[in-house]
Amino acid sequence: NTATNQLGGLTISDGGQTVVAWNTDNTDWYRSKPMPGFRARFRLEFSEKPVEFGTYRRVVTKEGVRTVAEAGATTVEADACGATFTFAQSPQVRTIFVKCSVSLVSDANLKTFMDEEIVAWDFDGTLNEVQAAWNEKFSLLKFAASDSDVTKTLATAIYHALQWPRDVTEFGRHYSPATDEVRDGVMYTGQSMWDTYRAENALLGFLAPERIGDMMRALVTIAD
């Protein structure tokens, strides 16, 4: 669903098994200025088709605010809207999986990311791949603390340090929050610069040296 007062919309297809949605909710620091060109796009695919689905939206009238639901509807656009899905009941407990892709550039990229990055409905396999990628970074460090709580704190801090800045480059292009348009080149967001040059940037230079160059290029792109 979309946040109140944030325009968004969605389209349901494939009998309810696929959803392509978007909203204009931007939580980065650039939110302080108008950004009409910003759209956060999402694509969801369920591992099975729902038996029922529909949309809902917020409607403001003289009498107040109410929610309008439309069973079977496949599209909706409003400043607060969403969709509901009902899946068949089963005597056995089962898991319904959901794939999700995100793009700030185009709907076409959503499909490409989905097809290339999460091919099979293999949750455990995907989890193992993600854990292996993180363990590769953690293997560069040796924790000497005898207290397991201290080790956990250090590992958690490093995990957070590796979350940002975030690479939002998509096939050599990116949405630029500085110019509110899609441009060529690399882009990293979330470069806080609040004394991170004293510690985090040096740490990233050790743990992810392959990314430092593009991070600096992104700063130059924003300045341009």
C-alpha positions in Angstrom: 0.0 0.0 0.0 1.0 3.6 -0.4 1.4 6.1 2.4 -1.2 8.8 3.0 -0.7 11.9 0.9 1.8 10.0 -1.3 0.6 9.3 -4.8 0.9 5.7 -5.9 -0.7 3.0 -8.0 -0.5 -0.6 -9.1 -1.5 -3.0 -11.8 -2.4 -6.7 -11.1 -1.9 -9.3 -13.9 -1.5 -13.0 -14.5 -4.6 -13.8 -12.6 -3.4 -12.0 -9.5 0.0 -13.7 -9.5 2.0 -10.5 -10.6 1.8 -7.0 -9.3 3.6 -3.9 -10.6 3.4 -0.9 -8.3 4.9 2.5 -7.8 4.8 5.4 -5.3 6.3 8.8 -4.9 7.3 8.3 -1.3 11.0 9.4 -1.0 12.5 9.2 2.5 16.0 10.4 1.5 17.2 13.9 2.6 16.2 15.2 -0.9 12.6 14.9 0.2 12.8 18.5 1.4 12.3 19.7 -2.2 9.7 18.8 -4.9 10.7 15.7 -6.9 7.9 15.2 -9.5 10.2 12.8 -11.5 10.7 10.4 -8.6 9.0 7.0 -8.7 9.9 4.0 -6.6 8.8 1.0 -8.6 8.1 -2.5 -7.3 7.3 -5.9 -8.9 5.9 -8.8 -6.9 5.4 -12.3 -8.0 3.6 -14.9 -5.9 4.5 -18.6 -6.1 0.8 -19.5 -6.7 -2.2 -17.7 -8.0 -4.7 -16.2 -5.4 -8.3 -17.3 -5.5 -9.4 -13.7 -4.9 -7.8 -10.3 -5.2 -8.8 -6.6 -5.3 -7.8 -3.1 -4.7 -8.6 -0.3 -2.3 -8.1 3.4 -2.2 -8.7 6.3 0.1 -11.4 8.8 -0.8 -11.9 12.2 0.7 -15.4 13.7 0.7 -17.2 16.4 2.5 -18.4 13.8 5.0 -14.8 12.7 5.8 -12.3 10.1 4.7 -13.4 6.5 3.7 -11.8 3.5 2.1 -13.3 2.2 -1.2 -12.6 -1.5 -2.0 -13.1 -3.0 -5.4 -13.1 -6.8 -5.6 -11.5 -8.1 -8.8 -10.1 -4.7 -9.8 -6.7 -4.9 -11.5 -5.6 -1.2 -11.4 -5.8 1.6 -8.9 -4.1 5.0 -8.5 -4.6 7.3 -5.5 -2.8 9.2 -2.8 -3.4 6.2 -0.5 -4.1 2.8 -2.1 -3.2 -0.8 -2.1 -4.3 -4.4 -2.9 -5.5 -7.5 -1.1 -5.0 -11.1 -2.0 -6.7 -14.3 -0.7 -5.1 -17.7 -1.3 -6.8 -21.1 -1.3 -7.1 -22.8 2.1 -5.3 -26.1 2.5 -5.5 -28.8 5.2 -1.7 -28.8 5.3 0.4 -25.9 6.4 2.2 -24.5 3.3 4.4 -21.6 2.4 3.5 -19.1 -0.2 6.7 -17.3 -1.6 6.9 -13.8 -2.9 9.6 -12.5 -5.2 10.2 -8.7 -5.2 12.3 -6.4 -7.4 12.8 -2.7 -7.1 13.7 0.0 -9.7 14.0 3.8 -9.7 14.4 3.8 -13.5 11.8 1.8 -15.3 9.2 -1.0 -15.2 11.3 -2.9 -17.8 14.2 -3.1 -15.3 11.8 -4.7 -12.7 11.2 -7.7 -15.0 14.9 -8.0 -15.9 16.0 -7.9 -12.3 13.4 -10.6 -11.4 14.4 -12.9 -14.3 18.2 -12.5 -13.7 18.6 -12.3 -9.9 15.9 -14.6 -8.5 15.3 -17.3 -11.2 13.9 -20.2 -9.2 11.4 -20.5 -6.3 14.3 -21.6 -4.0 14.2 -19.7 -0.7 16.9 -21.7 1.0 19.1 -21.5 -2.1 18.7 -17.7 -2.2 19.3 -17.5 1.5 22.5 -19.5 1.2 23.8 -17.2 -1.6 23.2 -14.1 0.5 24.8 -15.6 3.6 27.8 -16.6 1.5 28.2 -13.0 0.2 28.1 -11.7 3.7 30.5 -14.3 5.1 33.0 -13.4 2.3 33.2 -9.9 3.8 33.2 -11.1 7.4 36.1 -13.5 6.6 38.3 -10.5 6.0 38.1 -9.7 9.7 39.2 -11.6 12.8 37.3 -11.0 16.0 39.6 -11.3 19.1 37.0 -10.5 21.7 36.4 -13.3 24.2 32.9 -11.9 25.1 30.3 -13.2 22.5 28.2 -10.1 23.1 31.1 -7.9 22.1 31.6 -10.0 19.0 27.9 -9.7 18.1 28.0 -5.9 18.6 31.1 -5.6 16.3 29.6 -7.9 13.7 26.3 -5.9 13.8 28.1 -2.6 13.4 30.0 -3.9 10.4 26.8 -5.2 8.9 25.2 -1.7 9.2 28.4 -0.1 7.8 28.1 -2.2 4.7 24.4 -1.3 4.1 25.2 2.2 3.0 26.0 4.0 0.8 23.6 2.2 -1.5 24.3 1.5 -5.2 21.2 2.5 -7.2 22.9 2.2 -10.6 20.8 0.2 -13.1 22.6 -1.0 -16.2 24.7 2.1 -16.4 21.9 4.6 -15.6 20.4 6.0 -12.4 17.7 8.2 -11.1 19.4 11.4 -9.9 17.9 12.9 -6.7 20.0 16.0 -7.5 18.4 16.8 -10.9 15.2 14.7 -10.5 15.7 12.8 -13.7 17.2 9.6 -15.1 20.8 10.0 -16.1 23.7 8.0 -17.4 26.5 7.0 -15.0 26.8 5.4 -11.5 25.0 6.6 -8.4 25.3 5.8 -4.7 22.8 7.3 -2.2 22.9 7.6 1.6 26.4 9.1 1.7 25.8 10.9 5.0 29.3 12.5 5.2 28.8 13.2 8.9 32.3 12.4 10.0 32.1 9.0 8.1 35.5 9.9 6.5 37.1 9.4 9.9 36.1 5.8 10.3 33.5 4.2 8.0 35.0 5.3 4.7 38.4 3.9 5.8 36.6 0.6 6.8 34.8 0.4 3.4 38.2 1.0 1.7 39.3 -2.2 3.4 36.1 -4.3 3.1 34.8 -3.1 -0.2 37.6 -1.4 -2.2 35.9 -2.4 -5.5 33.1 0.1 -4.7 35.1 3.2 -3.5 35.8 4.5 -7.0 32.1 4.5 -8.0 31.1 6.1 -4.6 33.5 9.0 -5.4 32.2 9.2 -9.0 28.6 9.5 -7.6 29.6 12.5 -5.5 31.1 14.2 -8.6 27.9 13.4 -10.5 25.7 15.0 -7.8 28.0 18.1 -7.8 27.7 18.4 -11.5 
